[in-house]
Amino acid sequence: MARSLPIWPVWAYIFHLRDPINFYLDHVPGIAAAASPFTPQAEVMLYLLGNVYLLLAALAVICCWTRHRSIVQYYLLVVAFADLGHIYATYRVFGWEKFVDFAQWNDMAWGSVGGS
């Protein structure tokens, strides 16, 4: 399992390159495309996010193959804090009602919260 972890950030990187508008719109389920314009600022942020996915994949590869236990421990600690921030950011945008209404979540919401 641990050695397959770099696959998920690579998949997210490829997915955002293949269909950036849907990747962008899927981050908040239930919002119509007309209500969510894909601005140049959003596009830049999307590519920056994709670059972070690729960075995480590279770091996961290093952690899978390193012999230094402390590197893996610090990486997992940093990722745990980042996951908490990721969940909080999703909560802030969704609001409490949508955040706890799992039936309304799409794949992106499950990945954002459930994957963290």
VENFENQUI-V624115 format. One record per backbone hydrogen bond with DSSP energy under -1.0 kcal/mol. CO is the residue of the C=O (numbers start at 1). NH is the residue of the N-H. E is the energy in kcal/mol with one decimal. If there is no record, write none. Layout:
# VENFENQUI-V624115
co = <CO CO>
nh = <NH NH>
e = <E E>
This chain:
# VENFENQUI-V624115
co = <1 4 5 6 7 8 9 10 11 12 13 14 15 19 20 21 22 24 25 28 33 37 39 40 41 42 43 44 45 46 47 48 49 50 51 52 53 54 55 56 57 58 59 60 61 62 68 69 70 71 72 73 74 75 76 77 78 79 80 81 82 83 84 85 86 87 88 89 90 91 95 96 100 101 102 106 107 108 109 110 110>
nh = <4 7 8 10 11 12 13 14 15 16 17 18 19 23 24 25 26 27 28 31 36 39 43 44 45 46 47 48 49 50 51 52 53 54 55 56 57 58 59 60 61 62 63 64 65 66 72 73 74 75 76 77 78 79 80 81 82 83 84 85 86 87 88 89 90 91 92 93 94 95 99 100 102 104 105 110 111 112 113 114 115>
e = <-1.5 -1.8 -1.1 -1.5 -2.6 -2.3 -2.2 -2.5 -2.9 -2.2 -1.3 -2.3 -1.9 -2.4 -2.3 -2.9 -2.5 -1.1 -1.1 -1.1 -1.2 -1.3 -2.2 -2.4 -2.3 -2.2 -2.2 -2.2 -2.4 -2.4 -1.9 -1.7 -1.9 -1.8 -2.1 -2.8 -2.0 -2.1 -2.5 -2.4 -2.0 -2.1 -2.4 -2.0 -1.4 -1.4 -1.2 -2.4 -2.6 -2.3 -2.6 -2.0 -2.5 -2.6 -2.1 -2.0 -2.3 -2.6 -1.9 -2.0 -2.3 -2.7 -2.3 -2.4 -2.1 -2.4 -2.7 -1.8 -2.8 -2.9 -2.3 -2.0 -1.3 -1.8 -1.3 -2.3 -2.2 -2.6 -2.4 -1.0 -1.1>
